[in-house]
Amino acid sequence: MPCTRDAADRIQSFVQQLETDLPAETRDSVGVAFRELLLNGIEWGGQLNSAQKVRVACLRTRRMLLYRIADPGLGFNFDDLSHAAVHSAPGVIAHDDIRHEKGLRPGGFGLVLIRAIADELIYNEQQNEVVFVKYLD
């Protein structure tokens, strides 16, 4: 899919329709995590460039839901994400000052949110591909 916000909205709507048999709370939380991961790949990996593509795969079993998202970017290093809340210590919003200095929009809570929802979150070595796993009851 192209690296645009519109494409992300369309694919998220489609994916939400696939999971209608899940409890609303699970469907909603997984939807939030999926959207955040997808937008990270589109914005940071694909630079919101519609000529770039993000690959999305979904695997659903009776006990598991798995999403794989691969973006065209060079990847990243968690240690270089000073603008993300995942590194905010001791203050929860300490990363906000760094975002402001870098001229980034407010935010940076995505990885914290995703980690709270995912049962497993696995990145490839380059970290431009992620597998999100949620185990179902």
N, CA, C and O of each residue as an XYZ file, in Angstrom:
548
protein
N       0.827     -1.164      0.000
C       0.000      0.000      0.000
C       0.880      1.239      0.000
O       1.988      1.205      0.535
N       0.410      2.336     -0.591
C       1.223      3.555     -0.631
C       1.383      4.188      0.751
O       0.537      4.016      1.628
N       2.450      4.902      0.922
C       2.759      5.545      2.209
C       2.002      6.865      2.347
O       2.597      7.942      2.310
N       0.681      6.761      2.506
C      -0.168      7.933      2.719
C      -1.107      7.666      3.886
O      -1.432      6.517      4.186
N      -1.535      8.726      4.534
C      -2.494      8.594      5.639
C      -3.839      8.073      5.141
O      -4.504      7.314      5.845
N      -4.246      8.471      3.939
C      -5.508      7.984      3.376
C      -5.487      6.469      3.200
O      -6.460      5.785      3.517
N      -4.380      5.956      2.697
C      -4.251      4.504      2.525
C      -4.308      3.808      3.881
O      -4.898      2.735      4.004
N      -3.701      4.410      4.893
C      -3.740      3.825      6.243
C      -5.169      3.771      6.755
O      -5.573      2.776      7.357
N      -5.935      4.823      6.525
C      -7.336      4.834      6.955
C      -8.131      3.727      6.267
O      -8.941      3.047      6.897
N      -7.891      3.553      4.963
C      -8.630      2.528      4.213
C      -8.283      1.130      4.697
O      -9.177      0.306      4.895
N      -6.994      0.848      4.891
C      -6.591     -0.501      5.304
C      -7.033     -0.788      6.733
O      -7.412     -1.916      7.049
N      -6.988      0.218      7.596
C      -7.432     -0.006      8.966
C      -8.923     -0.321      9.000
O      -9.354     -1.201      9.746
N      -9.697      0.373      8.216
C     -11.134      0.112      8.149
C     -11.387     -1.314      7.660
O     -12.249     -2.012      8.194
N     -10.647     -1.739      6.658
C     -10.780     -3.087      6.128
C     -10.414     -4.129      7.185
O     -11.144     -5.102      7.377
N      -9.298     -3.930      7.864
C      -8.831     -4.880      8.872
C      -9.818     -4.966     10.028
O     -10.067     -6.055     10.546
N     -10.383     -3.840     10.438
C     -11.370     -3.848     11.529
C     -12.567     -4.732     11.174
O     -13.143     -5.375     12.051
N     -12.938     -4.769      9.907
C     -14.064     -5.599      9.478
C     -13.733     -7.092      9.535
O     -14.633     -7.923      9.650
N     -12.458     -7.428      9.456
C     -12.048     -8.833      9.527
C     -12.171     -9.401     10.940
O     -12.301    -10.613     11.115
N     -12.130     -8.537     11.936
C     -12.047     -8.987     13.326
C     -13.353     -8.761     14.100
O     -13.313     -8.551     15.313
N     -14.494     -8.800     13.432
C     -15.760     -8.474     14.087
C     -16.178     -9.489     15.140
O     -17.011     -9.174     15.990
N     -15.625    -10.696     15.108
C     -15.996    -11.704     16.097
C     -15.227    -11.564     17.406
O     -15.529    -12.266     18.372
N     -14.247    -10.679     17.456
C     -13.488    -10.461     18.687
C     -14.265     -9.561     19.637
O     -15.086     -8.758     19.193
N     -14.015     -9.684     20.946
C     -14.637     -8.746     21.893
C     -14.259     -7.312     21.521
O     -13.148     -7.056     21.057
N     -15.177     -6.395     21.723
C     -14.967     -4.995     21.327
C     -13.687     -4.420     21.929
O     -12.959     -3.700     21.246
N     -13.405     -4.719     23.177
C     -12.211     -4.180     23.831
C     -10.935     -4.658     23.136
O     -10.017     -3.871     22.907
N     -10.881     -5.940     22.804
C      -9.719     -6.495     22.105
C      -9.614     -5.902     20.714
O      -8.536     -5.481     20.294
N     -10.728     -5.865     19.997
C     -10.743     -5.307     18.637
C     -10.272     -3.854     18.633
O      -9.495     -3.449     17.768
N     -10.744     -3.079     19.596
C     -10.371     -1.668     19.654
C      -8.895     -1.482     19.998
O      -8.214     -0.673     19.369
N      -8.395     -2.216     20.984
C      -6.998     -2.052     21.385
C      -6.055     -2.529     20.283
O      -5.046     -1.879     20.012
N      -6.367     -3.641     19.653
C      -5.543     -4.136     18.551
C      -5.605     -3.152     17.384
O      -4.597     -2.919     16.717
N      -6.766     -2.582     17.138
C      -6.912     -1.589     16.075
C      -6.037     -0.372     16.317
O      -5.426      0.153     15.387
N      -5.976      0.079     17.563
C      -5.126      1.222     17.914
C      -3.658      0.883     17.672
O      -2.921      1.677     17.088
N      -3.239     -0.294     18.121
C      -1.834     -0.696     17.947
C      -1.493     -0.861     16.465
O      -0.439     -0.415     16.011
N      -2.385     -1.501     15.721
C      -2.161     -1.697     14.288
C      -2.018     -0.347     13.589
O      -1.093     -0.149     12.801
N      -2.920      0.568     13.871
C      -2.875      1.887     13.240
C      -1.572      2.621     13.584
O      -0.956      3.241     12.717
N      -1.168      2.548     14.828
C       0.058      3.232     15.253
C       1.280      2.644     14.548
O       2.138      3.385     14.069
N       1.361      1.320     14.484
C       2.483      0.682     13.789
C       2.473      1.030     12.301
O       3.516      1.326     11.719
N       1.304      0.992     11.700
C       1.171      1.306     10.285
C       1.578      2.747     10.007
O       2.330      3.012      9.070
N       1.083      3.675     10.818
C       1.433      5.080     10.616
C       2.915      5.344     10.868
O       3.509      6.195     10.206
N       3.520      4.625     11.815
C       4.969      4.757     12.019
C       5.716      4.368     10.748
O       6.637      5.065     10.323
N       5.314      3.253     10.146
C       5.962      2.812      8.910
C       5.744      3.776      7.761
O       6.657      4.032      6.976
N       4.541      4.311      7.661
C       4.204      5.250      6.589
C       4.928      6.580      6.777
O       5.504      7.118      5.831
N       4.897      7.110      8.002
C       5.485      8.425      8.263
C       7.009      8.385      8.334
O       7.683      9.158      7.654
N       7.548      7.495      9.148
C       8.992      7.486      9.390
C       9.734      6.659      8.339
O      10.787      7.079      7.859
N       9.207      5.504      7.980
C       9.878      4.663      6.986
C       9.638      5.121      5.560
O      10.568      5.181      4.756
N       8.386      5.444      5.247
C       8.037      5.851      3.888
C       8.013      7.347      3.668
O       7.781      7.806      2.550
N       8.250      8.121      4.729
C       8.325      9.582      4.631
C       7.071     10.202      4.008
O       7.152     11.253      3.372
N       5.899      9.550      4.189
C       4.633     10.035      3.626
C       4.723     10.252      2.113
O       4.058     11.127      1.559
N       5.545      9.450      1.466
C       5.758      9.535      0.023
C       4.900      8.469     -0.648
O       5.143      7.276     -0.467
N       3.903      8.885     -1.418
C       2.973      7.934     -2.027
C       3.647      6.992     -3.028
O       3.069      5.965     -3.384
N       4.844      7.318     -3.483
C       5.575      6.418     -4.376
C       6.214      5.259     -3.608
O       6.558      4.236     -4.199
N       6.370      5.418     -2.299
C       6.917      4.363     -1.442
C       5.779      3.445     -0.989
O       4.629      3.876     -0.911
N       6.091      2.199     -0.694
C       5.077      1.217     -0.301
C       5.395      0.588      1.051
O       6.552      0.324      1.378
N       4.342      0.356      1.825
C       4.421     -0.410      3.067
C       3.719     -1.733      2.797
O       2.644     -1.758      2.198
N       4.319     -2.820      3.235
C       3.711     -4.143      3.080
C       3.050     -4.550      4.388
O       3.637     -4.412      5.461
N       1.830     -5.048      4.290
C       1.064     -5.456      5.472
C       0.592     -6.886      5.258
O       0.072     -7.231      4.197
N       0.779     -7.709      6.279
C       0.282     -9.079      6.246
C      -0.432     -9.359      7.561
O      -0.073     -8.823      8.610
N      -1.443    -10.205      7.483
C      -2.229    -10.554      8.670
C      -2.379    -12.073      8.708
O      -2.622    -12.714      7.686
N      -2.232    -12.627      9.890
C      -2.446    -14.053     10.106
C      -3.336    -14.198     11.318
O      -3.031    -13.665     12.384
N      -4.427    -14.910     11.166
C      -5.376    -15.097     12.259
C      -5.596    -16.581     12.477
O      -5.930    -17.319     11.551
N      -5.403    -17.004     13.715
C      -5.742    -18.366     14.101
C      -6.771    -18.272     15.219
O      -7.166    -17.180     15.629
N      -7.188    -19.407     15.694
C      -8.172    -19.424     16.778
C      -7.623    -18.757     18.032
O      -8.385    -18.184     18.811
N      -6.316    -18.826     18.236
C      -5.698    -18.333     19.478
C      -4.759    -17.147     19.302
O      -4.157    -16.685     20.272
N      -4.627    -16.649     18.078
C      -3.624    -15.612     17.863
C      -4.014    -14.712     16.693
O      -4.637    -15.139     15.721
N      -3.621    -13.454     16.830
C      -3.747    -12.486     15.758
C      -2.356    -11.898     15.537
O      -1.726    -11.418     16.480
N      -1.875    -11.934     14.293
C      -0.530    -11.480     13.986
C      -0.586    -10.510     12.814
O      -1.205    -10.790     11.787
N       0.067     -9.375     12.981
C       0.230     -8.416     11.896
C       1.717     -8.242     11.640
O       2.515     -8.146     12.572
N       2.076     -8.203     10.371
C       3.460     -7.937      9.970
C       3.438     -6.705      9.091
O       2.720     -6.660      8.093
N       4.221     -5.709      9.458
C       4.280     -4.454      8.710
C       5.741     -4.194      8.365
O       6.600     -4.146      9.246
N       6.010     -4.027      7.075
C       7.371     -3.754      6.599
C       7.352     -2.453      5.811
O       6.557     -2.284      4.887
N       8.240     -1.536      6.186
C       8.284     -0.254      5.484
C       9.553     -0.151      4.643
O      10.484     -0.934      4.832
N       9.599      0.805      3.718
C      10.733      0.922      2.812
C      11.921      1.689      3.387
O      12.915      1.902      2.693
N      11.827      2.098      4.632
C      12.877      2.918      5.232
C      14.134      2.146      5.572
O      14.215      0.930      5.400
N      15.108      2.889      6.059
C      16.389      2.311      6.433
C      16.351      1.659      7.803
O      17.314      1.004      8.203
N      15.258      1.827      8.523
C      15.142      1.283      9.867
C      15.526      2.317     10.898
O      15.735      3.486     10.574
N      15.618      1.887     12.132
C      15.945      2.800     13.220
C      16.619      2.034     14.334
O      16.721      0.808     14.295
N      17.079      2.773     15.327
C      17.689      2.204     16.513
C      16.928      2.776     17.709
O      16.779      3.994     17.815
N      16.454      1.934     18.594
C      15.694      2.413     19.752
C      16.473      3.443     20.570
O      15.879      4.352     21.150
N      17.786      3.307     20.617
C      18.597      4.262     21.376
C      18.571      5.664     20.772
O      18.878      6.641     21.455
N      18.202      5.765     19.484
C      18.157      7.057     18.805
C      16.782      7.710     18.867
O      16.564      8.733     18.218
N      15.856      7.149     19.624
C      14.487      7.673     19.697
C      14.288      8.546     20.926
O      13.346      8.345     21.692
N      15.165      9.502     21.109
C      15.056     10.386     22.275
C      13.759     11.187     22.259
O      13.328     11.695     23.294
N      13.139     11.301     21.095
C      11.889     12.048     20.949
C      10.657     11.194     21.259
O       9.529     11.659     21.096
N      10.858      9.961     21.699
C       9.749      9.055     21.998
C       9.633      8.824     23.503
O      10.637      8.785     24.214
N       8.406      8.673     23.974
C       8.149      8.486     25.408
C       8.769      7.204     25.946
O       8.931      7.059     27.158
N       9.112      6.287     25.077
C       9.708      5.026     25.505
C      11.010      5.264     26.267
O      11.447      4.402     27.028
N      11.629      6.420     26.070
C      12.869      6.763     26.756
C      12.684      7.837     27.820
O      13.668      8.283     28.410
N      11.476      8.257     28.076
C      11.236      9.352     29.016
C      11.392      8.896     30.452
O      10.501      8.272     31.029
N      12.517      9.214     31.000
C      12.760      8.949     32.407
C      13.567     10.124     32.924
O      14.486     10.563     32.232
N      13.291     10.636     34.053
C      12.282     10.196     35.009
C      10.879     10.728     34.712
O       9.904     10.169     35.215
N      10.746     11.776     33.920
C       9.432     12.357     33.659
C       8.749     11.685     32.490
O       9.390     11.330     31.501
N       7.458     11.513     32.607
C       6.695     10.839     31.564
C       6.704     11.638     30.267
O       6.660     11.058     29.182
N       6.759     12.949     30.368
C       6.697     13.763     29.158
C       8.014     14.472     28.844
O       8.019     15.464     28.115
N       9.113     13.983     29.376
C      10.422     14.600     29.116
C      10.755     14.607     27.628
O      11.456     15.502     27.156
N      10.266     13.635     26.899
C      10.530     13.574     25.459
C       9.893     14.740     24.708
O      10.316     15.076     23.602
N       8.874     15.356     25.309
C       8.164     16.439     24.635
C       9.089     17.622     24.355
O       8.978     18.258     23.306
N       9.995     17.921     25.276
C      10.961     19.003     25.061
C      11.855     18.695     23.852
O      12.151     19.581     23.049
N      12.271     17.458     23.735
C      13.125     17.045     22.617
C      12.354     17.156     21.303
O      12.900     17.611     20.299
N      11.081     16.739     21.309
C      10.254     16.859     20.104
C      10.138     18.321     19.692
O      10.234     18.653     18.511
N       9.932     19.187     20.670
C       9.807     20.615     20.389
C      11.105     21.160     19.780
O      11.069     21.911     18.806
N      12.241     20.782     20.354
C      13.546     21.229     19.848
C      13.787     20.750     18.412
O      14.394     21.462     17.613
N      13.317     19.555     18.092
C      13.508     18.992     16.749
C      12.451     19.465     15.756
O      12.520     19.135     14.572
N      11.475     20.233     16.230
C      10.409     20.712     15.349
C       9.395     19.641     14.984
O       8.737     19.729     13.947
N       9.268     18.624     15.841
C       8.304     17.547     15.603
C       6.959     17.879     16.236
O       6.894     18.587     17.241
N       5.902     17.369     15.648
C       4.566     17.566     16.213
C       4.478     16.886     17.575
O       5.264     15.981     17.855
N       3.545     17.297     18.427
C       3.359     16.620     19.719
C       3.059     15.132     19.501
O       2.468     14.753     18.490
N       3.457     14.323     20.427
C       3.216     12.880     20.317
C       4.342     12.109     20.957
O       4.922     12.533     21.957
N       4.644     10.963     20.362
C       5.751     10.167     20.845
C       5.370      9.071     21.825
O       6.242      8.428     22.409
N       4.061      8.851     22.009
C       3.611      7.832     22.954
C       3.285      6.496     22.284
O       2.911      5.539     22.961
N       3.423      6.429     20.968
C       3.011      5.247     20.222
C       3.640      3.954     20.680
O       2.934      2.970     20.898
N       4.955      3.932     20.833
C       5.630      2.690     21.216
C       5.243      2.242     22.620
O       5.136      1.045     22.886
N       5.035      3.195     23.514
C       4.594      2.843     24.867
C       3.216      2.189     24.803
O       2.967      1.172     25.449
N       2.334      2.785     24.020
C       0.984      2.264     23.861
C       0.996      0.878     23.221
O       0.322     -0.038     23.694
N       1.760      0.732     22.153
C       1.830     -0.553     21.452
C       2.372     -1.646     22.364
O       1.839     -2.756     22.389
N       3.418     -1.342     23.107
C       3.993     -2.343     24.024
C       3.003     -2.773     25.096
O       3.039     -3.915     25.555
N       2.126     -1.872     25.492
C       1.116     -2.215     26.504
C       0.039     -3.137     25.930
O      -0.570     -3.910     26.669
N      -0.195     -3.062     24.643
C      -1.254     -3.846     23.998
C      -0.738     -5.186     23.484
O      -1.420     -6.203     23.609
N       0.448     -5.193     22.916
C       0.988     -6.387     22.267
C       1.401     -7.444     23.290
O       1.898     -7.126     24.370
N       1.187     -8.693     22.929
C       1.742     -9.787     23.721
C       3.180    -10.042     23.284
O       4.028    -10.418     24.093
N       3.443     -9.835     22.000
C       4.800     -9.920     21.479
C       4.958     -8.856     20.408
O       4.049     -8.614     19.614
N       6.111     -8.230     20.398
C       6.437     -7.215     19.399
C       7.865     -7.509     18.958
O       8.807     -7.344     19.733
N       8.021     -7.944     17.717
C       9.301     -8.432     17.232
C       9.722     -7.608     16.014
O       8.970     -7.481     15.047
N      10.929     -7.054     16.076
C      11.475     -6.278     14.965
C      12.576     -7.067     14.285
O      13.275     -7.852     14.925
N      12.728     -6.858     12.980
C      13.879     -7.432     12.305
C      15.125     -6.653     12.723
O      15.017     -5.626     13.393
N      16.294     -7.128     12.336
C      17.545     -6.513     12.774
C      17.648     -5.048     12.350
O      18.119     -4.206     13.115
N      17.215     -4.756     11.153
C      17.266     -3.386     10.633
C      16.202     -2.494     11.281
O      16.339     -1.271     11.308
N      15.168     -3.105     11.788
C      14.039     -2.454     12.448
C      13.218     -1.596     11.490
O      12.789     -0.492     11.823
N      13.014     -2.135     10.297
C      12.063     -1.537      9.368
C      10.931     -2.522      9.076
O      10.152     -2.342      8.141
N      10.864     -3.550      9.888
C       9.796     -4.548      9.800
C       9.445     -4.981     11.214
O      10.326     -5.238     12.034
N       8.144     -5.059     11.490
C       7.696     -5.420     12.828
C       6.599     -6.473     12.730
O       5.782     -6.465     11.809
N       6.604     -7.375     13.701
C       5.540     -8.369     13.846
C       4.872     -8.100     15.186
O       5.518     -8.102     16.234
N       3.577     -7.872     15.130
C       2.751     -7.627     16.309
C       1.916     -8.883     16.558
O       1.219     -9.352     15.659
N       1.984     -9.424     17.765
C       1.223    -10.626     18.112
C       0.329    -10.336     19.297
O       0.760     -9.773     20.304
N      -0.931    -10.733     19.157
C      -1.894    -10.653     20.262
C      -2.501    -12.039     20.401
O      -3.087    -12.568     19.457
N      -2.356    -12.627     21.596
C      -2.952    -13.932     21.849
C      -4.391    -13.742     22.269
O      -4.709    -12.845     23.050
N      -5.260    -14.591     21.747
C      -6.693    -14.488     22.006
C      -7.100    -15.503     23.057
O      -6.535    -16.594     23.134
N      -8.066    -15.145     23.853
C      -8.541    -16.054     24.917
C      -9.227    -17.260     24.376
O      -9.678    -18.110     25.143
